[in-house]
């Protein structure tokens, strides 16, 4: 399998990106190939500093960088030699089997959509992020790819996220819910209400109805469906809340006693690891014709390593084939045939 990684994307690029690639390289099969895309001189310099074998990874030169704050589509058009643009182009030509980036999310989504195109039957791709909860991993889709959704988009997110949850996370019959302002069927805007009817009509989905925000962490669902705006806000609030809670607990322990804080440190470290998004690597862009993972801008080496392993599993489990097969018979099922 050939996996391309954007070496220039993210807050800690290229050092942490390259480090993560080297760590993943030791876990892959001999016929797997990792390809770093970015400024060649910069990548070679980092590999030298790290004492890495020059033959450990391949390098594709991309002399331009799309910044995190640049308008996605305009940046892609202006910077055709950027790592994101070249990465997407290679995927479209089937020169690589998977692409990974911690760079500008909008540019990654736009590049993959424009170059890789959508899977047959998919209307709009969606970003699916895995939220670690006490009840197990919960897949939420969409978290930022599509902020102007139609009921069909949300229905397809339910299908794709369910298949991902089942085949990658190992959840046998994922429970699907729609994010709303109340659990009652009558609650929500027209998008939620119409989507509710559409998903409910497909008996092949384990649909449990509407969800409220707190339900995500209560262990009652495995898949959460929402439009990109709602999903992105929910994701960022969750990240901020988790960070604040850990800081508050650490502060209170330090205030009480240094000895008490040191005694609790191993427990806190283990809890943080269990609920850390770095463990799941990147978020798959479900619905594009290929394997594309978008990583958090703050990704460290561990994130990239795990994203590479997740990309391999996504590709190996043939998630896209499952999606196309499911959607190809959607019309017959929803019509009751």
N, C-alpha and C positions, 0 to 999 in steps of 0.2 A: 504494500500500500504506500502511495506517495502523499505525504502531508506537507502542505505549504504553511509556513508561519510568518506573519508580519513581524519582522524584527524591530520595526521602528514605532510600533503602536503601543500606547500606554504610558502611565506616569513614570514607570521604572525601566523604560526601554533605553538602550538595547540590552543592558546588563542582565536584568532578571529574565528577560525573554530568552536570551541565549543560554543562560544557566538552566532554565527549565527544559529547554530543548535537549541539552546534553544529558540531563537527568532522565528524561523520557527515552532517550536513545538506548540506554542500557536495559530497558524493559521491553523493547520491541523485538520482533522477529528479524532474522538476518536479511530477509528480502524487503523489509520496510525501509522507506527512504524519507528523511526529514529534510525539507528545503527551507532555508532562511531567505526571506525576501527583504531587501533593504539596501542601505548604502554599503557597498561591498567593502570599502576600506575600513569603515567603522566596524563591520562585523568581523573582518579578519583580525583587526586590532584587538577586539574583545576576546576572540578565541585564543589569540596568542597570550594575552594577559592571564587567561584562565588555564593556560597550559594544555589546551585541548588539541587533539589530533586534527589536522586540517582536513582529513578525509572522513571525519566523523559525520559531517553534514554537508549538504550541497548549498551553494549560494547563488542567488539570482540578484543581479544588481538592479536597484531601484533608487535612483538619485534624488527623487523628490519625496516629501513627507506631507501628508494631510494633517493639519493641526486639529486638536480636539474641538476647537471653537469655530472651525470653518464650515460654511454652508455645504452640506453633503454633495448635492448634484453639481453645483458650480465648481466645487473643488475637484471632483472627479473629471470634469470636462477640462479644467485648466491644468490639472496635474496628471496627465496620462502616464507619466513615468513614476508615479508614486507607488509605494509598496501595496496599497489596497487595490489600486487599479490594475496593476500587473498580476496580483494574486487572483483577482476575479477573472481576468482574461485567461490565465492559465487553466483555471477551473472550467471555463466555458469551452476550451479546446481539448478538455479531458487529459491535459498534461499532468494534472494532479487529481487525487481522489477526494481530498478534503482541504479546506482552508480554515485558518484560525487567526483571529486578530483581537487585540485589546485596544485598538485605536478608535477613531471616530465612529461611533455606532451607526449614525445616519449614513455615513459614507460606505460603511461595510454592507449595510442593508441595501442601499441603492446600487452599489457595485455588483452584489450578488444577484439582485433582481434583474438588472439590465443585461448582465453578461451570462449568468447561469440559467436564467429564465425559471419559470415556475414548473412544477410537476404537472402532469396531465390531470386536469380536474380541479386543481387548486386555484382559487381566485386571488387571494393575497396571502403571502407568507407571514408568519408570526414568530416572534422570539419567545421561546419557552425557557423559563428559569426554574431551577429546582430549589425549593425552600426547605431546609432541614428543620423538621419539627419533632416534638417529643413523640408524636404518633407515627412518625416516618416521613419520608420525602414527599413533598407536595409539588406538583408541576403546575406552574401558572403561565398561561398564554392568553394574550400577548402582553409584553412589557415594554413596548416602544416602537415596534415596526409599523403599526397601523393605528392611527388615532382617529380615523374617520371610518369606523366599521359599519358594516351592514350585517343583518342577522345571518346571512350565508357565511360571512367571514368567521363569526363566532362559532357557528356550527362546525365549520371545518377545523377551527382551533381545537374544539372539543374532540373531534376525531383524531387529529394528529397528535395532540398531547396525550390522549389515552393510549394510542399505539406506542408512543415513546415511553410512557410510564410502564406499560406492560412489558415491552421487549428490552428496554435498557435498564429500568429500575427493578424489574422483576415482580411487579404488582399484578397479580393474576386477573383481577376484574376491577379496574380502577373506577372509583366513584367520582362522578363528574358533577360539578355545581357551577352556577353562574353567579358572579359577584353582583350583588344588588344592595338595596337599602333596607331590605327586610326579607325574612325567609318565606313569607307568604307569597303565593303565586300571583296575587294581584299587585304586589309591590314592584317598583322599578319604573324606568322610563320605557318608551315604546321599543327601543332597541332590545332591552332586556326581556320585555314581555313577548315580543315576536320571536326572539331567539329561544326563549323557554318553550314555545310551542314547536319550534323546528327540531330542537334536540329531543324533546319528549316523544316526538313522532317516530324516532329511530330507536327501536327496541333493542338494537345491538349495542347501544351505549348504556352504561350503568348510571343513569341520570337520577340525581337525588334532589334536584330543584334549585331554588335560590339559596345563596349564601350571604351572610354578613361578614364583614372584615375579620372579626374575631374567630369565625369558624375555621379559617385557614389553619389555625394553630391548635384547634380543639380535637383533631383526629377524626373528623367526620367526613373528610373528603381526601381524594388523591390527586384530583385535577381541578383547577380553578380557571374558568374562562372569563375573559374581560377584554375590553378594548385597550389599545396600547397606552392611552393617556392614564386611565385608571390603574392599569397594571404597573406602569412606571412609577407613579406617585406612591402606590402601595409598597413597591419594592424599596424605594428610597426611604420612606418612613420606617419600614422594618429595619433597614440597615442602621439608620440613625438611632432608633430605639434600643436595638441590641447593643450598640456601642455605648450609649449613655448608661444602660443598666450595668454593664461590666465596670464602667468607670465609677458609678455610684457605689457598687458593692466593694470595689477595691478601696475607695475612699473611706467607707465606713469601717472596713476591717483595719485599715491603717490608723484610723482615729481611735479605735478601741484598743488595739495592741499590735505592735510590730510582730511579736511572736505568733499571735493569732493569724495575722496576715500571711506569715510564712508557712504556717501549718495548712492554711487553706489554698495556698498557691498551686499545688499539684492538682487539686480538685477543680479549681477555676480553669487551669490550663486544659484539662481534659474536657470540661464542658464547652469551652470555647472551640476546641478542635471538633467536637461532635456537631456543633451548630455553625460551623464556619463555611461560608460559600466557596472558599478556596478549594474545599474538598471535592466539589463537583465540577471544577474547571470552568468550562465555558457554557454559554447558553446556546442551544442549537437554533438556527433559523429554519424552522419547519416549513416545508412547502417548496423550497427551491430544488432544482434538479442537480443535486450534488449534496455534499456534506459541508456545512458551514457552521462554525462555532464562533460566537462573539463573547469575548471575555471582558470582565470588569476592568475599567481604566486603571484601577489600583492593583492589578494582578502582579503577583510575585512569581518566583520560579515554580513554586509548588502548584500554583494555579495553572500555569502553562503546561506543566508536566501532566497534570490531571486532565486538562483539556485535550491534550494529544491522545491520551488513553481513551477518553470519552469519544473522541472522533473515530478512533479505530473501532470501538464497539458499535457505534451508530452505523458505520459502514458495513461491518461484519454482520450485524443483525438485519441488514437490508430494510431499514425503517422506511425508506422511500418506496420500496416495492409494496410494503404493507399499506402505505397511505394510498397509493394509486389503486391498488386492488379494492380497498374499502370504498373509496369514492366512486369507483366505476360502477358499483351496484347501489349507490345511494338513492338514486331516483326510484328504482324498483321497490326498495325497502320503505321509503317514506310514503310511497303510494299504496303501501299495504300488500304488495304482490309477493 
